[in-house]
Amino acid sequence: METKVISSGIKHSRLPESYIRPESERPKLSEVSDCENVPVIDLACGDRSLIVRQIGEACFCFGFFQVINHGVSKDAVEKMLQVAKEFFSLPVEEKLKLYSDDPSKTTRLSTSFNVKKETVHNWRDYLRLHCHPLEKYVPEWPSNPSSFKEIVSNYCAQVRQLGFRLQEAIAESLGLDKDSIKEVLGEQGQHMAVNYYPPCPQPDLTYGLPGHTDPNALTILLQDLNVSGLQVLKDGKWLAINPLPDAFVINIGDQLQALSNGMYKSVWHRAIVNSDKARLSVASFLCPCDHAVMGAPKALTADGSPVIYRDFTYAEYYKKFWSRNLDQEHCLELFKN
Ligand SMILES: O=C(O)CCC(=O)C(=O)O
């Protein structure tokens, strides 16, 4: 029986045709090496200027970094991963009650990326939730597992605070006032993608998620400790980011690239799948409010540097992003001056 999702318990011995990438677009896994120098930043090191400097260097050179001693409790993280596993282990009929391929729905289980737009699918199911304000969205979240709402709300609230601390340090690293980025982004939305990548019969022919950048401001990614799969593009080469205990991977999103006038890179990243283990990741996205206007702060162009992107609202950007396929040209290119 065909189902709409791939976490259906059905074992595939061959990759279905609709997931097979053309030869030139395949992940070429034998050419990927481990990233040996991932910036790992200790947020509790007690030296604020060191943290700001390390974050600035990481955003400039990599567009991503990992943080440890980040203030999100171990208990919250462990419970988040556990309840996510329990959700994806539910009978497929139960999960399908939440299924939708409409990106405008604020709570939905879906598969691949944008099934109605794409020509080749990705080996991923995901639960996508809007998370702020919690009291607005929690009532529509899954009530099975019964602990889901409480565990995920607690995790979201802690991750949000971490995101704000990082945005302050990022602003300072650009030589701006610490609150300036938060002020531009307004009352930030928060979304979560709980990604589930079942074992895949032919991982070299497909992706969990193909190379993309994130359309939001900042992404806080929790990786399953036991299974790697995240890769980032650095100097034209894909590098594997192996999970580090008690760490989050932080990605600069497209909006911070625009706000930094292109100085900080919205990093290209992708998720690959493997043949014997399911993998889970939890991405939390901080998003500007809809009417926030993205434009380089005057302080960054006062020396006569060209303004790279035209002013646009986040609502305009987000609509454009979801009207396209994930592996097209970078959406930010469409907003260049
Ligand atoms: O699963 C991962 O490691 C990456 C997830 C991701 O890039 C996303 O959810 O946008």
The ligand as an SDF file (V2000), in Angstrom:
LIG
                    3D

 10  9  0  0  0  0  0  0  0  0999 V2000
   18.6580   17.2650    9.4940 O   0  0  0  0  0  0  0  0  0  0  0  0
   19.5390   18.1210    9.4080 C   0  0  0  0  0  0  0  0  0  0  0  0
   20.6530   17.9410    9.8960 O   0  0  0  0  0  0  0  0  0  0  0  0
   19.3040   19.4030    8.6640 C   0  0  0  0  0  0  0  0  0  0  0  0
   17.8890   19.9070    8.7840 C   0  0  0  0  0  0  0  0  0  0  0  0
   17.6550   21.1590    7.9880 C   0  0  0  0  0  0  0  0  0  0  0  0
   18.5050   21.6340    7.2820 O   0  0  0  0  0  0  0  0  0  0  0  0
   16.3490   21.8230    8.0370 C   0  0  0  0  0  0  0  0  0  0  0  0
   15.4350   21.3530    8.7220 O   0  0  0  0  0  0  0  0  0  0  0  0
   16.2280   22.8950    7.3420 O   0  0  0  0  0  0  0  0  0  0  0  0
  1  2  2  0
  2  3  1  0
  2  4  1  0
  4  5  1  0
  5  6  1  0
  6  7  2  0
  6  8  1  0
  8  9  2  0
  8 10  1  0
M  END
$$$$
